[in-house]
Amino acid sequence: MVALLLALALAQGDGATLFPTEFTLDGPASRQTLLLESVRGGHYTGALKEGTVYVSGDPAVVRIDGSVAIPVGNGKATIAATNGGRSANAKVTVVDMAKPSDHSFRNHIQPILARFGCSSGACHGAAAGKSGFKLSLRGYDDDGDYAQMTRHALGRRINLVEPGRSLLLLKPTSAVPHKGGLRFGTDSREYAVLSEWIAAGAPGPKKSDPIIDRIEIVPPHVVLRPGVEQQILVRAHFSDGSIQDATPWAKYTASDSSVAVPDDEGRVKVTGNGEGSITAWYLSKIAVATVTVPYSNELPADTFTKAPRRNFIDELTLSKLKELNLPPSPRSKDAEFLRRAHLDTIGVLPTAEETRAFLLDPNRDRLIDALLARPEFVDYWTHRWGVLVLVSI
């Protein structure tokens, strides 16, 4: 469904798309971050933030706080977003507002601990823990972490009678000395979730808890300019069919910081030209989005139409070069091709005899077939893949 909506949005040409285009808010604690995205030439080209106005079609169903949709009452409504002459709508359904907040240890508490580094390798997720408190790395062991949090050290980290006096809240808010420093404030959503969970009796992980199936990043691909900032959204899909906004609690990393760098809130800052990827991690699931920043080259209009093509690989390569506004490289010289082919396929340079033979009869197709048939090809790429996937013998 999401892929279809994205395709329809792009098919509309220039304008804007409001993400998510359709969503459900389940219960009073649910939230959804909104994003108005510019669309030009069939590509998503940047978040429209300055001057964007979000309006709820029915404030009795959903209200807007900044760029976050907050449920008010059961029902359906439309959210309209406008920025200058561009506008877009999203449909929202609000359900189960009478249901009390039911925070899951697995799906709500663990992501908070991971997001703020509590279960990281540099803190309590270290092999020996930190300051007598040990959590599993990034929260992979729900049962063990729950026991550590509620039973270890006589359960002193949780105060069911006075939740606000729990060390789990006093430490990260720096109400008492904490080597990790201030992680979040008492007025934050994280504090509210943790305190409500403790007040509800600090329930542990249940077999009936929905299990995360996958996460997605929206938009999945953007074409931006240097200096532009792009907000991304992370949507978590669970086994019961529900979809939750995981944007505030996901962890973000970049594959190439020279192209784009994300912050802790999912805001991506473009730092240079090229193409890079942004990875989001949430509850052991990952998703990847790509950021393309074309170069400012001035190329003739027929640069890519006249470029030679031998097979579908050339088509894909030229399509990507066109998107990056980079001209294709000229055909390599025979000696260059021989050297590159040997290094890329079997990992060694050609011998003097092989070089002389090829330069006398530079048949590239025959050379490629011969290299792929050599036993060194299997040995070299077995070693390369073994290193990549950390195979130990």
C-alpha positions, 0 to 999 in steps of 0.5 A: 500500500505504501509503495503504491501511494509513493508511486501515485505521489510521484506520478503527480509531477511537481507539487508536494506530498504529505507523509504519511498519506494515511495513518491510524492513531491507536490510543491516547499515547499514540503520535505521528510526525508529519512531513510535507515533501516537495516533489519536482520532476518525479523526485522528492526534493526536500522537506518543506519546513519553514512556513508550512502550516498543518491544519486538522479538518476535525480538531475533535478527532486530531490536533496538531502540535507543531508537525506532530498529530495527536489524537483527541477522539475516535473518528476520521479526519483529514489533515491539510498541509500548505506551504506557499502555493503547494498543499497536500492532504493526509487521512487519519483514523483515531481509535481506542481513545478510551483504552488506558495507556498500555506501554509495552516493555518490549516495544516502548521501554527498550527503544527508549533505552536504546535511543538514548544510549543506555543499552549501548556498548559505551554504557550499560550495554557493555559486556561488564555493564556500567556502575553495577547495572548491566543491560543487553547490547541494544536491548536484544534480551528482553527478559534479562533486561527486565529482570535487571531493571526490576529485580536486580539490587533488590529492585531499587531502580523501580519505585512502584509506590512513587514512580517519580523516585525511581532511579530509572527516572532520576538518573537520566534526568540528572535529578541525582548524579549520573555519569551518563549526564542528562539524557532527557527532561522531566517534560519529555515524552520519554519521561512520560512513557517510563513513568506511566509504565512504572505507575502501571506496575512495570509489566514485563515482556508478554508473549501476546506483545506484537512483534516487529516485522519491519521498518521503513523510511519515508521518503525512501529516496530524495534528490537534494542540493548541498546545504539542504536539510531533510527530515525523514520518518521511520514507520514500524510495522508490527505482527498485529498489523499496526504501524507506529511512528518510530521517528523519535526513537530510531537510531540513525547512521550515514554511509558517507558523511561527505554526502549527508549526515543525520542527527538523532532526530532523523534530520539529514543535513546534506554536506556535499555532492554524490550519493549516500545512504541513511540507515535507521535502526529500531528494535533490531530492524533496519531500513535504508534510504538514499540521498542523491546530490547531483553535481553542478556540471554543465553537460550537453543535452545528448550526453547520455543518449549518445553514450554507447550501450552493450547491455542492461548494466550500461543502462543502469549505470547511465541512468545513475550517472544522469541522476548525479549529472556526471558524464560517463567515462571514456572507453579505457585503453586496452592496457588499462582494461587488462589491468583492471580486469585481472585485479577485479576478477582474480586479484592479481596483475597480468603477467608479461606474457599475458599482457603481450598476448592481449595487446596483440589481440585485444578481444575483451569478451574473450578475456573476461570469459577466460578470467571467470573460468580460472580457479583464482576467480573462485578463490579470490571471491570466496576470500572476499566474501568470507571477509565481508560476512566475517567467516571464521575457519 
